[in-house]
Amino acid sequence: MIKEIQNFNKIYGEQIYPADGMVYTIEKASVIKTYSEPELLYYFEVKNEYTKYQIAIFADNKNQHNIAGVYKTGEQLPLFMDKFMSSVHFKNKEFFKTYVVTLINQALKH
């Protein structure tokens, strides 16, 4: 389970190219961190001129794994939840960008 992603801030401003053919930018998002379970580790936006998603990365301390949730702006329920994240997703910036593309592609299906 990951509790901290080294150099996470280097991902901001990076562009990704999901299956819809649009260019999205990864940007910093503000959120008030609560100490609930699962614990919110990171929260960021992935957006283009038409669409905006928020991605939250959680640490499920009870079950010892990470969870990623993709949310459409303004919605409370996630479009997609990945409960099987691996530390390989955070190996380097390119792996993480590829993982974010995978998350957005899953959200696009809904």
C-alpha atoms as one frame of an Amber mdcrd trajectory, in Angstrom:
protein
   0.000   0.000   0.000   1.249   3.478  -0.910   0.999   6.281   1.669   3.040
   8.874  -0.235   3.920   9.370  -3.891   7.352  10.910  -4.261   7.489  13.977
  -6.506   3.717  13.858  -7.009   3.632  17.605  -7.747   5.687  16.989 -10.925
   2.602  15.453 -12.552   0.732  18.799 -12.548   0.569  20.400 -15.971   1.189
  17.092 -17.761  -1.053  16.229 -20.689  -2.697  12.853 -21.267  -4.557  11.395
 -24.227  -7.472   9.093 -23.307  -9.526   7.029 -25.749 -11.954   9.859 -26.606
  -9.205  11.589 -28.631  -9.237  14.709 -26.460  -6.225  16.232 -24.716  -6.580
  16.464 -20.930  -4.329  18.275 -18.462  -3.606  17.075 -14.928  -4.056  19.966
 -12.506  -3.930  20.581  -8.798  -7.275  20.636  -7.004  -8.199  21.933  -3.603
  -9.982  19.762  -1.113 -10.313  19.853   2.637  -8.620  16.740   3.935 -10.613
  14.755   6.438  -9.328  11.965   8.588 -11.879   9.391   7.578 -11.453   5.828
   6.478 -10.391   5.279   3.790  -7.852   8.081   4.172  -7.663  10.608   1.325
  -4.050  10.863   0.125  -4.261  12.855  -3.112  -6.933  14.749  -5.012  -6.419
  16.291  -8.442  -8.287  17.317 -11.585  -8.037  15.988 -15.105  -9.689  18.352
 -17.539  -9.973  19.764 -21.014 -12.003  22.691 -22.294 -15.254  20.668 -22.179
 -14.958  18.105 -19.409 -13.516  17.956 -15.919 -12.950  14.957 -13.674 -11.597
  14.732 -10.166  -9.465  11.795  -9.122  -9.049  10.863  -5.482  -6.461   8.387
  -4.246  -7.208   6.774  -0.903  -5.365   4.511   1.513  -7.631   1.817   2.893
  -5.670   1.148   6.077  -8.064  -1.530   7.260  -7.644  -3.673   4.130  -4.089
  -2.518   3.365  -4.586  -1.347  -0.207  -5.048   1.828  -2.223  -8.212   2.901
  -4.001  -8.649   5.411  -6.820 -11.977   7.057  -7.526 -12.895   9.063 -10.627
 -15.631  11.646 -10.159 -17.391  13.896 -12.649 -17.369  17.507 -11.503 -20.223
  18.205  -9.121 -21.123  14.562  -8.524 -20.756  12.728  -5.237 -20.735   9.165
  -6.534 -17.694   7.967  -8.469 -17.966   6.983 -12.113 -15.268   4.386 -11.539
 -13.437   2.952  -8.522 -10.190   0.993  -8.775  -9.653  -1.047  -5.621  -6.666
  -2.921  -7.011  -4.037  -0.226  -7.387  -0.448  -1.360  -7.349   2.750   0.412
  -6.384   3.881  -0.081  -9.997   1.364   2.626 -10.969   3.551   5.097  -9.076
   6.929   3.832 -10.292   7.611   6.979 -12.319   5.799   9.881 -13.972   5.087
   8.005 -17.223   3.621   4.975 -15.419   1.410   7.287 -13.382   0.233   9.203
 -16.468  -0.635   5.879 -18.132  -2.581   4.886 -15.032  -4.519   8.188 -15.077
  -5.376   7.554 -18.750  -6.710   4.122 -17.742  -8.858   5.708 -15.025 -10.282
   8.316 -17.417 -10.965   5.668 -20.072 -12.959   3.689 -17.493 -14.907   6.835
 -16.533 -15.665   7.552 -20.210 -17.512   4.230 -20.430 -20.134   5.514 -17.958
